[in-house]
Amino acid sequence: MTNQWIEMRDGTKVYSVRYTPKTKPIGRVHIIHGLAEHCLRYERFAQYLLSQGYVVTLHDQRGHGKTAVENGNVYGYLGDSASFDQLVDDVFEVNQFYQLQYPALPVVLIGHSMGSFVARRYIQLYGSTVSKVVLLGTGSNSELMAHAAIALAMYRENTLPKEQPDEFLNGLVFGNYSKQFPGEGEFAWLSRNVESVMEYQADEACGFVPTAQMFRVLLEGLNSLEAPEFLSNIPNELPILLLSGTDDLVGDRAKGVWKVAKQFDKANQQQVTVVLYEGGRHEMLQETNYKHVYTTIVEWMKRHEPTR
């Protein structure tokens, strides 16, 4: 594993890691992590991809992991000037950095949860720069509820100290999740893998309460993802894999996943695949059947020839 700091156009330093196979690589995979976690949680998955011949790159998003610490921000705060598209542009800049090193390799973009939302916006803006995309633990939203939530988040952002974790909004967004799995703990909704959940809870860089700003940025991003005029920008032949568990609450127990798939279909996407694991929760890469999930993803990747 190679550590790398990459400076963004606005001067923000983003922490990134790269895994390089000993044999000639067949492609590069870039992974975008989710909310309230960091890229090093994907070490095991990265090692598997490495064994399959892929260069693997990841980065800590703004407000997360080493990127937050290096730039003097608390976990859950994106910096004084933040937008959802800025998170997307960070992915583009990181990918461009590695593309200079591996110009001939097709790029697979994998995003989990919040990372899947960033990935969905990425393929609207920069779809021609990747050969396929995998969306893990993604979901949809109600437009009416989204507008109300954005207004509330903006009010909270203007009322609270900028770096103060917003327990109120956190309760509104995630408070009901743990109640769906009574007696199993606060983060049981993440997966059935007790060991993984315990590691998440013990990691000080995971499970933090975001600021109102981060909630606002995320909600604004979600609201823009489903606009037909943006969906139409995605290359029609881009292979897209939606993979989730049927008990993933972010995906509304698969209802939201199917809604996203239908949106892609309406936008004339030609290669959309949906894979659902019965009983699986939010973090399918950490689930009890993670080995099968890994195999499914790589087999899908290898079935689809690069389009660039």
C-alpha positions as a Markdown table, in Angstrom:
| # | Residue | x | y | z |
|---|---|---|---|---|
| 1 | Met | 0.0 | 0.0 | 0.0 |
| 2 | Thr | 1.3 | 3.4 | -1.0 |
| 3 | Asn | 0.1 | 6.6 | 0.9 |
| 4 | Gln | -0.4 | 9.7 | -1.2 |
| 5 | Trp | -1.4 | 13.3 | -0.5 |
| 6 | Ile | -3.1 | 15.0 | -3.5 |
| 7 | Glu | -3.7 | 18.7 | -3.6 |
| 8 | Met | -7.0 | 19.8 | -5.0 |
| 9 | Arg | -7.5 | 23.0 | -7.0 |
| 10 | Asp | -8.7 | 24.9 | -4.0 |
| 11 | Gly | -5.6 | 23.9 | -1.9 |
| 12 | Thr | -7.3 | 21.2 | 0.1 |
| 13 | Lys | -5.0 | 18.2 | 0.7 |
| 14 | Val | -6.7 | 14.8 | 0.1 |
| 15 | Tyr | -5.4 | 11.6 | 1.6 |
| 16 | Ser | -5.3 | 8.7 | -0.9 |
| 17 | Val | -3.9 | 5.2 | -1.0 |
| 18 | Arg | -2.9 | 2.9 | -3.8 |
| 19 | Tyr | -2.6 | -0.9 | -4.0 |
| 20 | Thr | -0.5 | -2.2 | -7.0 |
| 21 | Pro | -0.5 | -5.9 | -8.1 |
| 22 | Lys | 2.8 | -7.6 | -8.7 |
| 23 | Thr | 1.5 | -8.9 | -12.1 |
| 24 | Lys | 0.5 | -6.8 | -15.1 |
| 25 | Pro | -2.8 | -5.0 | -14.0 |
| 26 | Ile | -6.0 | -5.5 | -16.0 |
| 27 | Gly | -7.6 | -2.3 | -14.8 |
| 28 | Arg | -7.9 | 0.2 | -12.0 |
| 29 | Val | -10.7 | 0.4 | -9.4 |
| 30 | His | -11.4 | 3.6 | -7.5 |
| 31 | Ile | -13.5 | 3.3 | -4.3 |
| 32 | Ile | -15.5 | 6.1 | -2.7 |
| 33 | His | -16.3 | 5.5 | 0.9 |
| 34 | Gly | -19.5 | 6.3 | 2.7 |
| 35 | Leu | -20.6 | 8.8 | 5.4 |
| 36 | Ala | -18.9 | 8.7 | 8.8 |
| 37 | Glu | -16.1 | 6.3 | 7.8 |
| 38 | His | -12.8 | 6.4 | 5.9 |
| 39 | Cys | -11.0 | 4.6 | 3.0 |
| 40 | Leu | -8.9 | 2.3 | 5.1 |
| 41 | Arg | -12.0 | 0.3 | 6.0 |
| 42 | Tyr | -11.8 | -1.1 | 2.5 |
| 43 | Glu | -8.4 | -2.8 | 3.0 |
| 44 | Arg | -9.8 | -6.3 | 2.8 |
| 45 | Phe | -11.8 | -5.6 | -0.3 |
| 46 | Ala | -8.8 | -3.8 | -1.9 |
| 47 | Gln | -6.6 | -6.8 | -1.2 |
| 48 | Tyr | -9.2 | -9.1 | -3.0 |
| 49 | Leu | -9.3 | -6.8 | -6.0 |
| 50 | Leu | -5.5 | -6.7 | -6.0 |
| 51 | Ser | -5.5 | -10.5 | -6.2 |
| 52 | Gln | -7.7 | -10.3 | -9.2 |
| 53 | Gly | -5.3 | -8.1 | -11.1 |
| 54 | Tyr | -6.6 | -4.6 | -10.4 |
| 55 | Val | -4.8 | -1.5 | -9.2 |
| 56 | Val | -6.9 | -0.1 | -6.4 |
| 57 | Thr | -7.1 | 3.5 | -5.4 |
| 58 | Leu | -9.1 | 5.2 | -2.7 |
| 59 | His | -9.3 | 8.5 | -0.9 |
| 60 | Asp | -10.7 | 10.0 | 2.3 |
| 61 | Gln | -13.4 | 12.5 | 1.4 |
| 62 | Arg | -13.5 | 15.9 | 2.8 |
| 63 | Gly | -14.6 | 15.9 | 6.5 |
| 64 | His | -13.5 | 12.3 | 6.8 |
| 65 | Gly | -10.4 | 10.4 | 8.0 |
| 66 | Lys | -7.0 | 11.8 | 7.4 |
| 67 | Thr | -8.2 | 14.4 | 5.0 |
| 68 | Ala | -10.2 | 16.1 | 7.7 |
| 69 | Val | -7.3 | 16.0 | 10.2 |
| 70 | Glu | -4.7 | 17.3 | 7.7 |
| 71 | Asn | -6.9 | 20.3 | 6.8 |
| 72 | Gly | -7.7 | 21.2 | 10.4 |
| 73 | Asn | -11.4 | 20.2 | 10.3 |
| 74 | Val | -13.4 | 18.1 | 12.7 |
| 75 | Tyr | -15.0 | 14.9 | 11.4 |
| 76 | Gly | -18.2 | 15.8 | 9.8 |
| 77 | Tyr | -17.3 | 19.3 | 8.6 |
| 78 | Leu | -16.4 | 19.8 | 5.0 |
| 79 | Gly | -14.5 | 23.1 | 5.3 |
| 80 | Asp | -15.6 | 26.7 | 5.0 |
| 81 | Ser | -16.6 | 26.4 | 1.3 |
| 82 | Ala | -18.4 | 23.2 | 0.5 |
| 83 | Ser | -20.8 | 21.8 | -2.1 |
| 84 | Phe | -21.8 | 18.3 | -3.2 |
| 85 | Asp | -20.2 | 18.9 | -6.6 |
| 86 | Gln | -17.0 | 19.8 | -4.9 |
| 87 | Leu | -16.9 | 16.2 | -3.5 |
| 88 | Val | -17.5 | 15.0 | -7.0 |
| 89 | Asp | -14.7 | 17.2 | -8.4 |
| 90 | Asp | -12.4 | 15.8 | -5.8 |
| 91 | Val | -13.0 | 12.3 | -7.2 |
| 92 | Phe | -12.3 | 13.6 | -10.7 |
| 93 | Glu | -9.0 | 15.2 | -9.6 |
| 94 | Val | -7.9 | 12.1 | -7.7 |
| 95 | Asn | -8.7 | 10.0 | -10.7 |
| 96 | Gln | -6.8 | 12.3 | -13.0 |
| 97 | Phe | -3.8 | 12.1 | -10.8 |
| 98 | Tyr | -3.8 | 8.3 | -11.1 |
| 99 | Gln | -4.7 | 8.3 | -14.7 |
| 100 | Leu | -1.4 | 9.9 | -15.5 |
| 101 | Gln | 0.3 | 6.9 | -13.9 |
| 102 | Tyr | -1.9 | 4.3 | -15.6 |
| 103 | Pro | -3.2 | 5.9 | -18.8 |
| 104 | Ala | -4.0 | 2.6 | -20.5 |
| 105 | Leu | -6.0 | 1.1 | -17.8 |
| 106 | Pro | -9.8 | 1.1 | -17.8 |
| 107 | Val | -11.3 | 2.6 | -14.6 |
| 108 | Val | -14.0 | 1.1 | -12.6 |
| 109 | Leu | -15.7 | 3.5 | -10.1 |
| 110 | Ile | -17.2 | 1.9 | -6.9 |
| 111 | Gly | -19.2 | 4.0 | -4.4 |
| 112 | His | -20.8 | 2.9 | -1.2 |
| 113 | Ser | -23.7 | 4.8 | 0.4 |
| 114 | Met | -22.8 | 8.5 | 0.4 |
| 115 | Gly | -20.0 | 7.4 | -2.0 |
| 116 | Ser | -22.6 | 5.9 | -4.3 |
| 117 | Phe | -24.4 | 9.3 | -4.4 |
| 118 | Val | -21.1 | 11.0 | -5.3 |
| 119 | Ala | -20.5 | 8.3 | -7.9 |
| 120 | Arg | -23.9 | 8.8 | -9.4 |
| 121 | Arg | -23.2 | 12.5 | -9.8 |
| 122 | Tyr | -19.7 | 11.7 | -11.1 |
| 123 | Ile | -21.1 | 9.7 | -14.1 |
| 124 | Gln | -23.4 | 12.6 | -14.9 |
| 125 | Leu | -20.5 | 15.0 | -15.1 |
| 126 | Tyr | -17.5 | 12.8 | -16.0 |
| 127 | Gly | -19.1 | 9.6 | -17.3 |
| 128 | Ser | -16.7 | 9.2 | -20.2 |
| 129 | Thr | -13.7 | 8.9 | -17.8 |
| 130 | Val | -14.8 | 5.5 | -16.4 |
| 131 | Ser | -15.5 | 2.2 | -18.0 |
| 132 | Lys | -18.2 | 1.0 | -15.5 |
| 133 | Val | -19.6 | 1.9 | -12.1 |
| 134 | Val | -20.7 | -0.1 | -9.1 |
| 135 | Leu | -23.2 | 1.5 | -6.7 |
| 136 | Leu | -23.4 | -0.2 | -3.3 |
| 137 | Gly | -26.0 | 0.7 | -0.6 |
| 138 | Thr | -27.5 | 3.4 | -2.7 |
| 139 | Gly | -31.1 | 4.8 | -2.4 |
| 140 | Ser | -33.6 | 7.3 | -3.6 |
| 141 | Asn | -35.6 | 10.1 | -1.9 |
| 142 | Ser | -38.9 | 12.0 | -1.9 |
| 143 | Glu | -38.5 | 15.3 | -3.7 |
| 144 | Leu | -41.0 | 17.0 | -1.3 |
| 145 | Met | -39.3 | 15.7 | 1.8 |
| 146 | Ala | -35.9 | 16.6 | 0.4 |
| 147 | His | -36.8 | 20.2 | -0.1 |
| 148 | Ala | -38.1 | 20.4 | 3.5 |
| 149 | Ala | -35.0 | 18.6 | 4.8 |
| 150 | Ile | -32.7 | 21.0 | 3.0 |
| 151 | Ala | -34.5 | 24.0 | 4.4 |
| 152 | Leu | -34.2 | 22.6 | 7.9 |
| 153 | Ala | -30.5 | 21.8 | 7.4 |
| 154 | Met | -29.8 | 25.3 | 6.1 |
| 155 | Tyr | -31.6 | 26.8 | 9.2 |
| 156 | Arg | -29.6 | 24.6 | 11.5 |
| 157 | Glu | -26.3 | 25.4 | 9.7 |
| 158 | Asn | -27.0 | 29.2 | 10.1 |
| 159 | Thr | -27.9 | 28.7 | 13.8 |
| 160 | Leu | -25.3 | 26.4 | 15.2 |
| 161 | Pro | -21.5 | 26.9 | 15.4 |
| 162 | Lys | -20.1 | 25.7 | 12.1 |
| 163 | Glu | -18.2 | 22.7 | 13.5 |
| 164 | Gln | -20.8 | 21.5 | 16.0 |
| 165 | Pro | -22.1 | 18.0 | 15.4 |
| 166 | Asp | -25.9 | 18.2 | 14.8 |
| 167 | Glu | -27.4 | 15.6 | 17.1 |
| 168 | Phe | -30.9 | 16.7 | 16.1 |
| 169 | Leu | -30.5 | 16.2 | 12.4 |
| 170 | Asn | -28.6 | 13.0 | 13.0 |
| 171 | Gly | -31.5 | 11.7 | 15.0 |
| 172 | Leu | -34.0 | 12.6 | 12.3 |
| 173 | Val | -31.9 | 10.9 | 9.6 |
| 174 | Phe | -30.6 | 7.8 | 11.5 |
| 175 | Gly | -32.5 | 7.7 | 14.7 |
| 176 | Asn | -35.1 | 5.2 | 13.4 |
| 177 | Tyr | -32.5 | 2.9 | 11.9 |
| 178 | Ser | -31.4 | 1.1 | 15.1 |
| 179 | Lys | -35.1 | 0.7 | 16.1 |
| 180 | Gln | -35.5 | -1.6 | 13.1 |
| 181 | Phe | -33.2 | -4.2 | 14.7 |
| 182 | Pro | -34.2 | -4.1 | 18.4 |
| 183 | Gly | -31.7 | -5.4 | 20.9 |
| 184 | Glu | -28.9 | -5.5 | 18.4 |
| 185 | Gly | -27.3 | -2.1 | 19.1 |
| 186 | Glu | -27.1 | 1.4 | 17.6 |
| 187 | Phe | -25.2 | 0.4 | 14.4 |
| 188 | Ala | -26.8 | -3.0 | 13.8 |
| 189 | Trp | -28.4 | -1.6 | 10.7 |
| 190 | Leu | -24.9 | -1.6 | 9.0 |
| 191 | Ser | -24.6 | -5.3 | 8.8 |
| 192 | Arg | -25.3 | -8.7 | 10.4 |
| 193 | Asn | -21.5 | -9.1 | 10.9 |
| 194 | Val | -21.2 | -8.4 | 14.6 |
| 195 | Glu | -17.4 | -8.3 | 14.5 |
| 196 | Ser | -17.5 | -5.6 | 11.7 |
| 197 | Val | -20.0 | -3.5 | 13.6 |
| 198 | Met | -17.9 | -3.7 | 16.7 |
| 199 | Glu | -14.8 | -2.6 | 14.8 |
| 200 | Tyr | -16.8 | 0.3 | 13.3 |
| 201 | Gln | -17.9 | 1.4 | 16.8 |
| 202 | Ala | -14.3 | 1.2 | 18.2 |
| 203 | Asp | -12.9 | 3.3 | 15.3 |
| 204 | Glu | -12.8 | 7.0 | 16.4 |
| 205 | Ala | -12.9 | 8.0 | 12.7 |
| 206 | Cys | -16.2 | 6.2 | 12.2 |
| 207 | Gly | -19.8 | 6.8 | 13.4 |
| 208 | Phe | -19.3 | 10.4 | 14.2 |
| 209 | Val | -22.2 | 12.9 | 14.1 |
| 210 | Pro | -22.0 | 15.1 | 11.0 |
| 211 | Thr | -22.5 | 18.9 | 11.1 |
| 212 | Ala | -25.6 | 20.6 | 9.8 |
| 213 | Gln | -23.4 | 21.7 | 6.8 |
| 214 | Met | -22.6 | 18.1 | 5.9 |
| 215 | Phe | -26.2 | 17.1 | 6.1 |
| 216 | Arg | -27.2 | 20.1 | 3.9 |
| 217 | Val | -24.6 | 19.3 | 1.3 |
| 218 | Leu | -25.6 | 15.7 | 1.2 |
| 219 | Leu | -29.3 | 16.4 | 0.9 |
| 220 | Glu | -28.7 | 19.0 | -1.8 |
| 221 | Gly | -26.7 | 16.4 | -3.7 |
| 222 | Leu | -29.3 | 13.7 | -3.3 |
| 223 | Asn | -31.9 | 16.2 | -4.6 |
| 224 | Ser | -30.0 | 16.9 | -7.8 |
| 225 | Leu | -29.2 | 13.2 | -8.7 |
| 226 | Glu | -32.6 | 12.3 | -10.0 |
| 227 | Ala | -33.2 | 15.3 | -12.3 |
| 228 | Pro | -33.9 | 13.9 | -15.8 |
| 229 | Glu | -31.7 | 16.6 | -17.4 |
| 230 | Phe | -28.7 | 15.3 | -15.4 |
| 231 | Leu | -29.5 | 11.7 | -15.8 |
| 232 | Ser | -29.5 | 12.2 | -19.6 |
| 233 | Asn | -25.8 | 13.1 | -19.4 |
| 234 | Ile | -24.7 | 9.6 | -18.4 |
| 235 | Pro | -23.2 | 7.7 | -21.4 |
| 236 | Asn | -26.0 | 5.2 | -22.5 |
| 237 | Glu | -23.6 | 2.2 | -22.8 |
| 238 | Leu | -22.0 | 2.7 | -19.4 |
| 239 | Pro | -22.4 | -0.6 | -17.4 |
| 240 | Ile | -24.0 | 0.1 | -14.1 |
| 241 | Leu | -24.3 | -2.4 | -11.2 |
| 242 | Leu | -26.6 | -1.7 | -8.3 |
| 243 | Leu | -25.9 | -4.0 | -5.4 |
| 244 | Ser | -27.6 | -3.9 | -2.0 |
| 245 | Gly | -29.2 | -6.0 | 0.7 |
| 246 | Thr | -33.0 | -6.4 | 1.0 |
| 247 | Asp | -32.7 | -5.1 | 4.6 |
| 248 | Asp | -30.7 | -2.1 | 3.7 |
| 249 | Leu | -32.6 | 0.9 | 5.2 |
| 250 | Val | -30.8 | 3.5 | 3.1 |
| 251 | Gly | -32.3 | 1.7 | 0.1 |
| 252 | Asp | -35.7 | 1.4 | 1.8 |
| 253 | Arg | -35.4 | -2.3 | 1.8 |
| 254 | Ala | -34.7 | -2.4 | -1.9 |
| 255 | Lys | -37.5 | -0.1 | -2.9 |
| 256 | Gly | -35.2 | 2.8 | -3.4 |
| 257 | Val | -32.7 | 0.7 | -5.3 |
| 258 | Trp | -35.4 | -0.3 | -7.8 |
| 259 | Lys | -36.5 | 3.3 | -8.1 |
| 260 | Val | -32.9 | 4.3 | -9.0 |
| 261 | Ala | -32.8 | 1.5 | -11.6 |
| 262 | Lys | -36.0 | 2.7 | -13.2 |
| 263 | Gln | -34.6 | 6.2 | -13.4 |
| 264 | Phe | -31.6 | 4.8 | -15.3 |
| 265 | Asp | -34.0 | 2.9 | -17.6 |
| 266 | Lys | -36.0 | 6.0 | -18.3 |
| 267 | Ala | -32.7 | 7.8 | -19.1 |
| 268 | Asn | -32.1 | 5.1 | -21.7 |
| 269 | Gln | -29.2 | 3.4 | -19.9 |
| 270 | Gln | -28.6 | 0.1 | -21.8 |
| 271 | Gln | -26.6 | -1.9 | -19.2 |
| 272 | Val | -28.1 | -1.7 | -15.8 |
| 273 | Thr | -27.8 | -4.7 | -13.5 |
| 274 | Val | -29.5 | -5.1 | -10.1 |
| 275 | Val | -28.2 | -7.6 | -7.5 |
| 276 | Leu | -30.0 | -7.9 | -4.2 |
| 277 | Tyr | -29.0 | -10.2 | -1.3 |
| 278 | Glu | -31.8 | -11.5 | 0.8 |
| 279 | Gly | -31.4 | -10.3 | 4.4 |
| 280 | Gly | -28.4 | -8.2 | 3.7 |
| 281 | Arg | -28.1 | -4.8 | 5.4 |
| 282 | His | -26.3 | -1.6 | 4.5 |
| 283 | Glu | -22.7 | -2.6 | 4.2 |
| 284 | Met | -22.6 | -5.5 | 1.9 |
| 285 | Leu | -18.8 | -5.4 | 1.7 |
| 286 | Gln | -18.8 | -6.1 | 5.4 |
| 287 | Glu | -21.7 | -8.6 | 5.6 |
| 288 | Thr | -21.5 | -12.2 | 6.8 |
| 289 | Asn | -21.4 | -13.3 | 3.1 |
| 290 | Tyr | -18.9 | -10.7 | 2.0 |
| 291 | Lys | -16.8 | -13.2 | 0.1 |
| 292 | His | -19.7 | -14.0 | -2.2 |
| 293 | Val | -20.3 | -10.3 | -2.6 |
| 294 | Tyr | -16.7 | -9.8 | -3.6 |
| 295 | Thr | -16.9 | -12.6 | -6.2 |
| 296 | Thr | -20.2 | -11.2 | -7.6 |
| 297 | Ile | -18.7 | -7.7 | -8.1 |
| 298 | Val | -15.5 | -8.9 | -9.8 |
| 299 | Glu | -17.4 | -11.4 | -12.1 |
| 300 | Trp | -19.7 | -8.6 | -13.2 |
| 301 | Met | -16.7 | -6.3 | -13.8 |
| 302 | Lys | -15.0 | -9.0 | -15.9 |
| 303 | Arg | -18.1 | -9.7 | -17.9 |
| 304 | His | -18.3 | -6.1 | -19.2 |
| 305 | Glu | -15.7 | -5.1 | -21.7 |
| 306 | Pro | -14.3 | -1.6 | -21.3 |
| 307 | Thr | -16.1 | 1.1 | -23.2 |
| 308 | Arg | -13.2 | 3.5 | -23.4 |
